[in-house]
Amino acid sequence: MFKTADEAEAAFYAAFSSADIETMKQVWAESPHAVCIHPMSAPLYGHAAIVESWAAILAKGGGKIAHQTLYRRREGNLAIHGIEERLMLPQGVEARMHATHVHMHEPDAGEAKPQAILH
């Protein structure tokens, strides 16, 4: 579905902002090796656990988030992006976070999906 890591990342942030769980499900690699670490949380492993956590987060309505890619690196079929995120909290406070997104391009499937998002 996503030909590049940039496309997958854009879909990820759009899904978060619009609380779109169906797109969020498609964004993540369906792999037991996929990992997601939400801020101040334990790692989640595998597509099912990751999607379940996002469903709970998005059930609250998503949120306004801006992001900037600070660096990109490509090694073989992996793309690694360093991201700065700025989340607007309901109280009007901005929370800044840094994340590392690791995308694996699967040539057979012709798509790139995140294998890991670490905050």
MODELLER restraints for C-alpha pairs under 7 A, 6 or more apart:
rsr = mdl.restraints
at = mdl.atoms
rsr.add(forms.Gaussian(group=physical.xy_distance, feature=features.Distance(at['CA:1:A'], at['CA:111:A']), mean=5.76, stdev=0.5))
rsr.add(forms.Gaussian(group=physical.xy_distance, feature=features.Distance(at['CA:2:A'], at['CA:8:A']), mean=5.42, stdev=0.5))
rsr.add(forms.Gaussian(group=physical.xy_distance, feature=features.Distance(at['CA:2:A'], at['CA:111:A']), mean=4.95, stdev=0.5))
rsr.add(forms.Gaussian(group=physical.xy_distance, feature=features.Distance(at['CA:2:A'], at['CA:112:A']), mean=5.49, stdev=0.5))
rsr.add(forms.Gaussian(group=physical.xy_distance, feature=features.Distance(at['CA:2:A'], at['CA:113:A']), mean=6.93, stdev=0.5))
rsr.add(forms.Gaussian(group=physical.xy_distance, feature=features.Distance(at['CA:3:A'], at['CA:110:A']), mean=6.22, stdev=0.5))
rsr.add(forms.Gaussian(group=physical.xy_distance, feature=features.Distance(at['CA:3:A'], at['CA:111:A']), mean=4.48, stdev=0.5))
rsr.add(forms.Gaussian(group=physical.xy_distance, feature=features.Distance(at['CA:3:A'], at['CA:112:A']), mean=5.55, stdev=0.5))
rsr.add(forms.Gaussian(group=physical.xy_distance, feature=features.Distance(at['CA:4:A'], at['CA:111:A']), mean=6.67, stdev=0.5))
rsr.add(forms.Gaussian(group=physical.xy_distance, feature=features.Distance(at['CA:4:A'], at['CA:112:A']), mean=5.27, stdev=0.5))
rsr.add(forms.Gaussian(group=physical.xy_distance, feature=features.Distance(at['CA:5:A'], at['CA:79:A']), mean=6.65, stdev=0.5))
rsr.add(forms.Gaussian(group=physical.xy_distance, feature=features.Distance(at['CA:5:A'], at['CA:103:A']), mean=5.92, stdev=0.5))
rsr.add(forms.Gaussian(group=physical.xy_distance, feature=features.Distance(at['CA:5:A'], at['CA:112:A']), mean=5.47, stdev=0.5))
rsr.add(forms.Gaussian(group=physical.xy_distance, feature=features.Distance(at['CA:5:A'], at['CA:113:A']), mean=6.65, stdev=0.5))
rsr.add(forms.Gaussian(group=physical.xy_distance, feature=features.Distance(at['CA:8:A'], at['CA:27:A']), mean=6.02, stdev=0.5))
rsr.add(forms.Gaussian(group=physical.xy_distance, feature=features.Distance(at['CA:8:A'], at['CA:112:A']), mean=6.68, stdev=0.5))
rsr.add(forms.Gaussian(group=physical.xy_distance, feature=features.Distance(at['CA:8:A'], at['CA:113:A']), mean=5.96, stdev=0.5))
rsr.add(forms.Gaussian(group=physical.xy_distance, feature=features.Distance(at['CA:11:A'], at['CA:27:A']), mean=6.82, stdev=0.5))
rsr.add(forms.Gaussian(group=physical.xy_distance, feature=features.Distance(at['CA:12:A'], at['CA:24:A']), mean=6.11, stdev=0.5))
rsr.add(forms.Gaussian(group=physical.xy_distance, feature=features.Distance(at['CA:12:A'], at['CA:27:A']), mean=6.19, stdev=0.5))
rsr.add(forms.Gaussian(group=physical.xy_distance, feature=features.Distance(at['CA:15:A'], at['CA:21:A']), mean=6.75, stdev=0.5))
rsr.add(forms.Gaussian(group=physical.xy_distance, feature=features.Distance(at['CA:15:A'], at['CA:23:A']), mean=5.83, stdev=0.5))
rsr.add(forms.Gaussian(group=physical.xy_distance, feature=features.Distance(at['CA:15:A'], at['CA:24:A']), mean=5.63, stdev=0.5))
rsr.add(forms.Gaussian(group=physical.xy_distance, feature=features.Distance(at['CA:16:A'], at['CA:58:A']), mean=6.89, stdev=0.5))
rsr.add(forms.Gaussian(group=physical.xy_distance, feature=features.Distance(at['CA:16:A'], at['CA:62:A']), mean=5.25, stdev=0.5))
rsr.add(forms.Gaussian(group=physical.xy_distance, feature=features.Distance(at['CA:16:A'], at['CA:63:A']), mean=6.67, stdev=0.5))
rsr.add(forms.Gaussian(group=physical.xy_distance, feature=features.Distance(at['CA:17:A'], at['CA:62:A']), mean=5.20, stdev=0.5))
rsr.add(forms.Gaussian(group=physical.xy_distance, feature=features.Distance(at['CA:17:A'], at['CA:63:A']), mean=5.01, stdev=0.5))
rsr.add(forms.Gaussian(group=physical.xy_distance, feature=features.Distance(at['CA:17:A'], at['CA:64:A']), mean=5.59, stdev=0.5))
rsr.add(forms.Gaussian(group=physical.xy_distance, feature=features.Distance(at['CA:17:A'], at['CA:65:A']), mean=6.51, stdev=0.5))
rsr.add(forms.Gaussian(group=physical.xy_distance, feature=features.Distance(at['CA:18:A'], at['CA:62:A']), mean=6.02, stdev=0.5))
rsr.add(forms.Gaussian(group=physical.xy_distance, feature=features.Distance(at['CA:19:A'], at['CA:58:A']), mean=4.75, stdev=0.5))
rsr.add(forms.Gaussian(group=physical.xy_distance, feature=features.Distance(at['CA:19:A'], at['CA:61:A']), mean=5.39, stdev=0.5))
rsr.add(forms.Gaussian(group=physical.xy_distance, feature=features.Distance(at['CA:19:A'], at['CA:62:A']), mean=4.46, stdev=0.5))
rsr.add(forms.Gaussian(group=physical.xy_distance, feature=features.Distance(at['CA:21:A'], at['CA:55:A']), mean=6.02, stdev=0.5))
rsr.add(forms.Gaussian(group=physical.xy_distance, feature=features.Distance(at['CA:21:A'], at['CA:58:A']), mean=6.77, stdev=0.5))
rsr.add(forms.Gaussian(group=physical.xy_distance, feature=features.Distance(at['CA:25:A'], at['CA:51:A']), mean=5.94, stdev=0.5))
rsr.add(forms.Gaussian(group=physical.xy_distance, feature=features.Distance(at['CA:27:A'], at['CA:113:A']), mean=5.96, stdev=0.5))
rsr.add(forms.Gaussian(group=physical.xy_distance, feature=features.Distance(at['CA:27:A'], at['CA:114:A']), mean=6.94, stdev=0.5))
rsr.add(forms.Gaussian(group=physical.xy_distance, feature=features.Distance(at['CA:28:A'], at['CA:47:A']), mean=6.66, stdev=0.5))
rsr.add(forms.Gaussian(group=physical.xy_distance, feature=features.Distance(at['CA:28:A'], at['CA:113:A']), mean=5.71, stdev=0.5))
rsr.add(forms.Gaussian(group=physical.xy_distance, feature=features.Distance(at['CA:28:A'], at['CA:114:A']), mean=5.52, stdev=0.5))
rsr.add(forms.Gaussian(group=physical.xy_distance, feature=features.Distance(at['CA:28:A'], at['CA:115:A']), mean=6.92, stdev=0.5))
rsr.add(forms.Gaussian(group=physical.xy_distance, feature=features.Distance(at['CA:29:A'], at['CA:47:A']), mean=6.56, stdev=0.5))
rsr.add(forms.Gaussian(group=physical.xy_distance, feature=features.Distance(at['CA:29:A'], at['CA:113:A']), mean=5.30, stdev=0.5))
rsr.add(forms.Gaussian(group=physical.xy_distance, feature=features.Distance(at['CA:29:A'], at['CA:114:A']), mean=5.91, stdev=0.5))
rsr.add(forms.Gaussian(group=physical.xy_distance, feature=features.Distance(at['CA:29:A'], at['CA:115:A']), mean=5.81, stdev=0.5))
rsr.add(forms.Gaussian(group=physical.xy_distance, feature=features.Distance(at['CA:30:A'], at['CA:47:A']), mean=5.09, stdev=0.5))
rsr.add(forms.Gaussian(group=physical.xy_distance, feature=features.Distance(at['CA:31:A'], at['CA:46:A']), mean=5.69, stdev=0.5))
rsr.add(forms.Gaussian(group=physical.xy_distance, feature=features.Distance(at['CA:31:A'], at['CA:47:A']), mean=5.93, stdev=0.5))
rsr.add(forms.Gaussian(group=physical.xy_distance, feature=features.Distance(at['CA:32:A'], at['CA:45:A']), mean=6.37, stdev=0.5))
rsr.add(forms.Gaussian(group=physical.xy_distance, feature=features.Distance(at['CA:32:A'], at['CA:46:A']), mean=4.02, stdev=0.5))
rsr.add(forms.Gaussian(group=physical.xy_distance, feature=features.Distance(at['CA:32:A'], at['CA:47:A']), mean=6.48, stdev=0.5))
rsr.add(forms.Gaussian(group=physical.xy_distance, feature=features.Distance(at['CA:33:A'], at['CA:45:A']), mean=6.42, stdev=0.5))
rsr.add(forms.Gaussian(group=physical.xy_distance, feature=features.Distance(at['CA:33:A'], at['CA:46:A']), mean=5.79, stdev=0.5))
rsr.add(forms.Gaussian(group=physical.xy_distance, feature=features.Distance(at['CA:34:A'], at['CA:45:A']), mean=5.72, stdev=0.5))
rsr.add(forms.Gaussian(group=physical.xy_distance, feature=features.Distance(at['CA:34:A'], at['CA:46:A']), mean=4.99, stdev=0.5))
rsr.add(forms.Gaussian(group=physical.xy_distance, feature=features.Distance(at['CA:34:A'], at['CA:47:A']), mean=6.41, stdev=0.5))
rsr.add(forms.Gaussian(group=physical.xy_distance, feature=features.Distance(at['CA:34:A'], at['CA:115:A']), mean=4.48, stdev=0.5))
rsr.add(forms.Gaussian(group=physical.xy_distance, feature=features.Distance(at['CA:34:A'], at['CA:116:A']), mean=5.63, stdev=0.5))
rsr.add(forms.Gaussian(group=physical.xy_distance, feature=features.Distance(at['CA:35:A'], at['CA:43:A']), mean=6.50, stdev=0.5))
rsr.add(forms.Gaussian(group=physical.xy_distance, feature=features.Distance(at['CA:35:A'], at['CA:44:A']), mean=5.46, stdev=0.5))
rsr.add(forms.Gaussian(group=physical.xy_distance, feature=features.Distance(at['CA:35:A'], at['CA:45:A']), mean=4.61, stdev=0.5))
rsr.add(forms.Gaussian(group=physical.xy_distance, feature=features.Distance(at['CA:35:A'], at['CA:46:A']), mean=6.26, stdev=0.5))
rsr.add(forms.Gaussian(group=physical.xy_distance, feature=features.Distance(at['CA:35:A'], at['CA:115:A']), mean=6.25, stdev=0.5))
rsr.add(forms.Gaussian(group=physical.xy_distance, feature=features.Distance(at['CA:35:A'], at['CA:116:A']), mean=4.70, stdev=0.5))
rsr.add(forms.Gaussian(group=physical.xy_distance, feature=features.Distance(at['CA:35:A'], at['CA:117:A']), mean=6.71, stdev=0.5))
rsr.add(forms.Gaussian(group=physical.xy_distance, feature=features.Distance(at['CA:36:A'], at['CA:43:A']), mean=5.77, stdev=0.5))
rsr.add(forms.Gaussian(group=physical.xy_distance, feature=features.Distance(at['CA:36:A'], at['CA:44:A']), mean=5.20, stdev=0.5))
rsr.add(forms.Gaussian(group=physical.xy_distance, feature=features.Distance(at['CA:36:A'], at['CA:45:A']), mean=6.75, stdev=0.5))
rsr.add(forms.Gaussian(group=physical.xy_distance, feature=features.Distance(at['CA:36:A'], at['CA:50:A']), mean=6.38, stdev=0.5))
rsr.add(forms.Gaussian(group=physical.xy_distance, feature=features.Distance(at['CA:36:A'], at['CA:116:A']), mean=5.48, stdev=0.5))
rsr.add(forms.Gaussian(group=physical.xy_distance, feature=features.Distance(at['CA:36:A'], at['CA:117:A']), mean=4.97, stdev=0.5))
rsr.add(forms.Gaussian(group=physical.xy_distance, feature=features.Distance(at['CA:36:A'], at['CA:118:A']), mean=5.87, stdev=0.5))
rsr.add(forms.Gaussian(group=physical.xy_distance, feature=features.Distance(at['CA:37:A'], at['CA:43:A']), mean=4.59, stdev=0.5))
rsr.add(forms.Gaussian(group=physical.xy_distance, feature=features.Distance(at['CA:37:A'], at['CA:44:A']), mean=6.21, stdev=0.5))
rsr.add(forms.Gaussian(group=physical.xy_distance, feature=features.Distance(at['CA:37:A'], at['CA:117:A']), mean=6.36, stdev=0.5))
rsr.add(forms.Gaussian(group=physical.xy_distance, feature=features.Distance(at['CA:37:A'], at['CA:118:A']), mean=4.86, stdev=0.5))
rsr.add(forms.Gaussian(group=physical.xy_distance, feature=features.Distance(at['CA:37:A'], at['CA:119:A']), mean=5.85, stdev=0.5))
rsr.add(forms.Gaussian(group=physical.xy_distance, feature=features.Distance(at['CA:38:A'], at['CA:118:A']), mean=6.89, stdev=0.5))
rsr.add(forms.Gaussian(group=physical.xy_distance, feature=features.Distance(at['CA:38:A'], at['CA:119:A']), mean=5.82, stdev=0.5))
rsr.add(forms.Gaussian(group=physical.xy_distance, feature=features.Distance(at['CA:39:A'], at['CA:119:A']), mean=5.35, stdev=0.5))
rsr.add(forms.Gaussian(group=physical.xy_distance, feature=features.Distance(at['CA:44:A'], at['CA:50:A']), mean=5.89, stdev=0.5))
rsr.add(forms.Gaussian(group=physical.xy_distance, feature=features.Distance(at['CA:64:A'], at['CA:87:A']), mean=5.90, stdev=0.5))
rsr.add(forms.Gaussian(group=physical.xy_distance, feature=features.Distance(at['CA:64:A'], at['CA:88:A']), mean=5.50, stdev=0.5))
rsr.add(forms.Gaussian(group=physical.xy_distance, feature=features.Distance(at['CA:65:A'], at['CA:85:A']), mean=6.75, stdev=0.5))
rsr.add(forms.Gaussian(group=physical.xy_distance, feature=features.Distance(at['CA:65:A'], at['CA:86:A']), mean=5.56, stdev=0.5))
rsr.add(forms.Gaussian(group=physical.xy_distance, feature=features.Distance(at['CA:65:A'], at['CA:87:A']), mean=4.39, stdev=0.5))
rsr.add(forms.Gaussian(group=physical.xy_distance, feature=features.Distance(at['CA:65:A'], at['CA:88:A']), mean=6.30, stdev=0.5))
rsr.add(forms.Gaussian(group=physical.xy_distance, feature=features.Distance(at['CA:66:A'], at['CA:85:A']), mean=5.80, stdev=0.5))
rsr.add(forms.Gaussian(group=physical.xy_distance, feature=features.Distance(at['CA:66:A'], at['CA:86:A']), mean=5.14, stdev=0.5))
rsr.add(forms.Gaussian(group=physical.xy_distance, feature=features.Distance(at['CA:66:A'], at['CA:87:A']), mean=6.50, stdev=0.5))
rsr.add(forms.Gaussian(group=physical.xy_distance, feature=features.Distance(at['CA:67:A'], at['CA:83:A']), mean=6.61, stdev=0.5))
rsr.add(forms.Gaussian(group=physical.xy_distance, feature=features.Distance(at['CA:67:A'], at['CA:84:A']), mean=5.56, stdev=0.5))
rsr.add(forms.Gaussian(group=physical.xy_distance, feature=features.Distance(at['CA:67:A'], at['CA:85:A']), mean=4.38, stdev=0.5))
rsr.add(forms.Gaussian(group=physical.xy_distance, feature=features.Distance(at['CA:67:A'], at['CA:86:A']), mean=6.13, stdev=0.5))
rsr.add(forms.Gaussian(group=physical.xy_distance, feature=features.Distance(at['CA:68:A'], at['CA:83:A']), mean=5.68, stdev=0.5))
rsr.add(forms.Gaussian(group=physical.xy_distance, feature=features.Distance(at['CA:68:A'], at['CA:84:A']), mean=5.30, stdev=0.5))
rsr.add(forms.Gaussian(group=physical.xy_distance, feature=features.Distance(at['CA:68:A'], at['CA:85:A']), mean=6.61, stdev=0.5))
rsr.add(forms.Gaussian(group=physical.xy_distance, feature=features.Distance(at['CA:69:A'], at['CA:81:A']), mean=6.60, stdev=0.5))
rsr.add(forms.Gaussian(group=physical.xy_distance, feature=features.Distance(at['CA:69:A'], at['CA:82:A']), mean=5.85, stdev=0.5))
rsr.add(forms.Gaussian(group=physical.xy_distance, feature=features.Distance(at['CA:69:A'], at['CA:83:A']), mean=4.53, stdev=0.5))
rsr.add(forms.Gaussian(group=physical.xy_distance, feature=features.Distance(at['CA:69:A'], at['CA:84:A']), mean=6.44, stdev=0.5))
rsr.add(forms.Gaussian(group=physical.xy_distance, feature=features.Distance(at['CA:70:A'], at['CA:82:A']), mean=5.33, stdev=0.5))
rsr.add(forms.Gaussian(group=physical.xy_distance, feature=features.Distance(at['CA:70:A'], at['CA:83:A']), mean=5.51, stdev=0.5))
rsr.add(forms.Gaussian(group=physical.xy_distance, feature=features.Distance(at['CA:70:A'], at['CA:84:A']), mean=6.76, stdev=0.5))
rsr.add(forms.Gaussian(group=physical.xy_distance, feature=features.Distance(at['CA:71:A'], at['CA:81:A']), mean=5.65, stdev=0.5))
rsr.add(forms.Gaussian(group=physical.xy_distance, feature=features.Distance(at['CA:71:A'], at['CA:82:A']), mean=5.12, stdev=0.5))
rsr.add(forms.Gaussian(group=physical.xy_distance, feature=features.Distance(at['CA:72:A'], at['CA:80:A']), mean=5.75, stdev=0.5))
rsr.add(forms.Gaussian(group=physical.xy_distance, feature=features.Distance(at['CA:72:A'], at['CA:81:A']), mean=4.58, stdev=0.5))
rsr.add(forms.Gaussian(group=physical.xy_distance, feature=features.Distance(at['CA:72:A'], at['CA:82:A']), mean=6.57, stdev=0.5))
rsr.add(forms.Gaussian(group=physical.xy_distance, feature=features.Distance(at['CA:73:A'], at['CA:79:A']), mean=5.70, stdev=0.5))
rsr.add(forms.Gaussian(group=physical.xy_distance, feature=features.Distance(at['CA:73:A'], at['CA:80:A']), mean=5.11, stdev=0.5))
rsr.add(forms.Gaussian(group=physical.xy_distance, feature=features.Distance(at['CA:73:A'], at['CA:81:A']), mean=6.47, stdev=0.5))
rsr.add(forms.Gaussian(group=physical.xy_distance, feature=features.Distance(at['CA:74:A'], at['CA:80:A']), mean=6.27, stdev=0.5))
rsr.add(forms.Gaussian(group=physical.xy_distance, feature=features.Distance(at['CA:77:A'], at['CA:104:A']), mean=5.64, stdev=0.5))
rsr.add(forms.Gaussian(group=physical.xy_distance, feature=features.Distance(at['CA:77:A'], at['CA:105:A']), mean=5.04, stdev=0.5))
rsr.add(forms.Gaussian(group=physical.xy_distance, feature=features.Distance(at['CA:78:A'], at['CA:102:A']), mean=6.82, stdev=0.5))
rsr.add(forms.Gaussian(group=physical.xy_distance, feature=features.Distance(at['CA:78:A'], at['CA:103:A']), mean=5.62, stdev=0.5))
rsr.add(forms.Gaussian(group=physical.xy_distance, feature=features.Distance(at['CA:78:A'], at['CA:104:A']), mean=4.65, stdev=0.5))
rsr.add(forms.Gaussian(group=physical.xy_distance, feature=features.Distance(at['CA:78:A'], at['CA:105:A']), mean=6.28, stdev=0.5))
rsr.add(forms.Gaussian(group=physical.xy_distance, feature=features.Distance(at['CA:79:A'], at['CA:102:A']), mean=5.79, stdev=0.5))
rsr.add(forms.Gaussian(group=physical.xy_distance, feature=features.Distance(at['CA:79:A'], at['CA:103:A']), mean=5.08, stdev=0.5))
rsr.add(forms.Gaussian(group=physical.xy_distance, feature=features.Distance(at['CA:79:A'], at['CA:104:A']), mean=6.47, stdev=0.5))
rsr.add(forms.Gaussian(group=physical.xy_distance, feature=features.Distance(at['CA:80:A'], at['CA:100:A']), mean=6.96, stdev=0.5))
rsr.add(forms.Gaussian(group=physical.xy_distance, feature=features.Distance(at['CA:80:A'], at['CA:101:A']), mean=5.73, stdev=0.5))
rsr.add(forms.Gaussian(group=physical.xy_distance, feature=features.Distance(at['CA:80:A'], at['CA:102:A']), mean=4.62, stdev=0.5))
rsr.add(forms.Gaussian(group=physical.xy_distance, feature=features.Distance(at['CA:80:A'], at['CA:103:A']), mean=6.42, stdev=0.5))
rsr.add(forms.Gaussian(group=physical.xy_distance, feature=features.Distance(at['CA:81:A'], at['CA:100:A']), mean=5.70, stdev=0.5))
rsr.add(forms.Gaussian(group=physical.xy_distance, feature=features.Distance(at['CA:81:A'], at['CA:101:A']), mean=5.12, stdev=0.5))
rsr.add(forms.Gaussian(group=physical.xy_distance, feature=features.Distance(at['CA:81:A'], at['CA:102:A']), mean=6.53, stdev=0.5))
rsr.add(forms.Gaussian(group=physical.xy_distance, feature=features.Distance(at['CA:82:A'], at['CA:99:A']), mean=5.98, stdev=0.5))
rsr.add(forms.Gaussian(group=physical.xy_distance, feature=features.Distance(at['CA:82:A'], at['CA:100:A']), mean=4.74, stdev=0.5))
rsr.add(forms.Gaussian(group=physical.xy_distance, feature=features.Distance(at['CA:82:A'], at['CA:101:A']), mean=6.54, stdev=0.5))
rsr.add(forms.Gaussian(group=physical.xy_distance, feature=features.Distance(at['CA:83:A'], at['CA:98:A']), mean=5.62, stdev=0.5))
rsr.add(forms.Gaussian(group=physical.xy_distance, feature=features.Distance(at['CA:83:A'], at['CA:99:A']), mean=5.09, stdev=0.5))
rsr.add(forms.Gaussian(group=physical.xy_distance, feature=features.Distance(at['CA:83:A'], at['CA:100:A']), mean=6.11, stdev=0.5))
rsr.add(forms.Gaussian(group=physical.xy_distance, feature=features.Distance(at['CA:84:A'], at['CA:97:A']), mean=5.87, stdev=0.5))
rsr.add(forms.Gaussian(group=physical.xy_distance, feature=features.Distance(at['CA:84:A'], at['CA:98:A']), mean=4.59, stdev=0.5))
rsr.add(forms.Gaussian(group=physical.xy_distance, feature=features.Distance(at['CA:84:A'], at['CA:99:A']), mean=6.44, stdev=0.5))
rsr.add(forms.Gaussian(group=physical.xy_distance, feature=features.Distance(at['CA:85:A'], at['CA:96:A']), mean=5.64, stdev=0.5))
rsr.add(forms.Gaussian(group=physical.xy_distance, feature=features.Distance(at['CA:85:A'], at['CA:97:A']), mean=5.14, stdev=0.5))
rsr.add(forms.Gaussian(group=physical.xy_distance, feature=features.Distance(at['CA:85:A'], at['CA:98:A']), mean=6.02, stdev=0.5))
rsr.add(forms.Gaussian(group=physical.xy_distance, feature=features.Distance(at['CA:86:A'], at['CA:94:A']), mean=6.28, stdev=0.5))
rsr.add(forms.Gaussian(group=physical.xy_distance, feature=features.Distance(at['CA:86:A'], at['CA:95:A']), mean=5.65, stdev=0.5))
rsr.add(forms.Gaussian(group=physical.xy_distance, feature=features.Distance(at['CA:86:A'], at['CA:96:A']), mean=4.62, stdev=0.5))
rsr.add(forms.Gaussian(group=physical.xy_distance, feature=features.Distance(at['CA:86:A'], at['CA:97:A']), mean=6.54, stdev=0.5))
rsr.add(forms.Gaussian(group=physical.xy_distance, feature=features.Distance(at['CA:87:A'], at['CA:94:A']), mean=5.59, stdev=0.5))
rsr.add(forms.Gaussian(group=physical.xy_distance, feature=features.Distance(at['CA:87:A'], at['CA:95:A']), mean=5.11, stdev=0.5))
rsr.add(forms.Gaussian(group=physical.xy_distance, feature=features.Distance(at['CA:87:A'], at['CA:96:A']), mean=6.43, stdev=0.5))
rsr.add(forms.Gaussian(group=physical.xy_distance, feature=features.Distance(at['CA:88:A'], at['CA:94:A']), mean=4.60, stdev=0.5))
rsr.add(forms.Gaussian(group=physical.xy_distance, feature=features.Distance(at['CA:88:A'], at['CA:95:A']), mean=6.37, stdev=0.5))
rsr.add(forms.Gaussian(group=physical.xy_distance, feature=features.Distance(at['CA:98:A'], at['CA:119:A']), mean=5.99, stdev=0.5))
rsr.add(forms.Gaussian(group=physical.xy_distance, feature=features.Distance(at['CA:99:A'], at['CA:117:A']), mean=6.69, stdev=0.5))
rsr.add(forms.Gaussian(group=physical.xy_distance, feature=features.Distance(at['CA:99:A'], at['CA:118:A']), mean=5.34, stdev=0.5))
rsr.add(forms.Gaussian(group=physical.xy_distance, feature=features.Distance(at['CA:99:A'], at['CA:119:A']), mean=4.39, stdev=0.5))
rsr.add(forms.Gaussian(group=physical.xy_distance, feature=features.Distance(at['CA:100:A'], at['CA:117:A']), mean=5.70, stdev=0.5))
rsr.add(forms.Gaussian(group=physical.xy_distance, feature=features.Distance(at['CA:100:A'], at['CA:118:A']), mean=5.17, stdev=0.5))
rsr.add(forms.Gaussian(group=physical.xy_distance, feature=features.Distance(at['CA:100:A'], at['CA:119:A']), mean=6.65, stdev=0.5))
rsr.add(forms.Gaussian(group=physical.xy_distance, feature=features.Distance(at['CA:101:A'], at['CA:114:A']), mean=6.70, stdev=0.5))
rsr.add(forms.Gaussian(group=physical.xy_distance, feature=features.Distance(at['CA:101:A'], at['CA:116:A']), mean=5.78, stdev=0.5))
rsr.add(forms.Gaussian(group=physical.xy_distance, feature=features.Distance(at['CA:101:A'], at['CA:117:A']), mean=4.51, stdev=0.5))
rsr.add(forms.Gaussian(group=physical.xy_distance, feature=features.Distance(at['CA:101:A'], at['CA:118:A']), mean=6.52, stdev=0.5))
rsr.add(forms.Gaussian(group=physical.xy_distance, feature=features.Distance(at['CA:102:A'], at['CA:114:A']), mean=5.62, stdev=0.5))
rsr.add(forms.Gaussian(group=physical.xy_distance, feature=features.Distance(at['CA:102:A'], at['CA:115:A']), mean=5.66, stdev=0.5))
rsr.add(forms.Gaussian(group=physical.xy_distance, feature=features.Distance(at['CA:102:A'], at['CA:116:A']), mean=5.04, stdev=0.5))
rsr.add(forms.Gaussian(group=physical.xy_distance, feature=features.Distance(at['CA:102:A'], at['CA:117:A']), mean=6.38, stdev=0.5))
rsr.add(forms.Gaussian(group=physical.xy_distance, feature=features.Distance(at['CA:103:A'], at['CA:112:A']), mean=6.15, stdev=0.5))
rsr.add(forms.Gaussian(group=physical.xy_distance, feature=features.Distance(at['CA:103:A'], at['CA:113:A']), mean=5.29, stdev=0.5))
rsr.add(forms.Gaussian(group=physical.xy_distance, feature=features.Distance(at['CA:103:A'], at['CA:114:A']), mean=4.05, stdev=0.5))
rsr.add(forms.Gaussian(group=physical.xy_distance, feature=features.Distance(at['CA:103:A'], at['CA:115:A']), mean=5.36, stdev=0.5))
rsr.add(forms.Gaussian(group=physical.xy_distance, feature=features.Distance(at['CA:103:A'], at['CA:116:A']), mean=6.96, stdev=0.5))
rsr.add(forms.Gaussian(group=physical.xy_distance, feature=features.Distance(at['CA:104:A'], at['CA:112:A']), mean=5.51, stdev=0.5))
rsr.add(forms.Gaussian(group=physical.xy_distance, feature=features.Distance(at['CA:104:A'], at['CA:113:A']), mean=5.83, stdev=0.5))
rsr.add(forms.Gaussian(group=physical.xy_distance, feature=features.Distance(at['CA:104:A'], at['CA:114:A']), mean=6.30, stdev=0.5))
rsr.add(forms.Gaussian(group=physical.xy_distance, feature=features.Distance(at['CA:104:A'], at['CA:115:A']), mean=6.25, stdev=0.5))
rsr.add(forms.Gaussian(group=physical.xy_distance, feature=features.Distance(at['CA:105:A'], at['CA:111:A']), mean=5.65, stdev=0.5))
rsr.add(forms.Gaussian(group=physical.xy_distance, feature=features.Distance(at['CA:105:A'], at['CA:112:A']), mean=4.09, stdev=0.5))
rsr.add(forms.Gaussian(group=physical.xy_distance, feature=features.Distance(at['CA:105:A'], at['CA:113:A']), mean=6.67, stdev=0.5))
rsr.add(forms.Gaussian(group=physical.xy_distance, feature=features.Distance(at['CA:106:A'], at['CA:112:A']), mean=6.13, stdev=0.5))
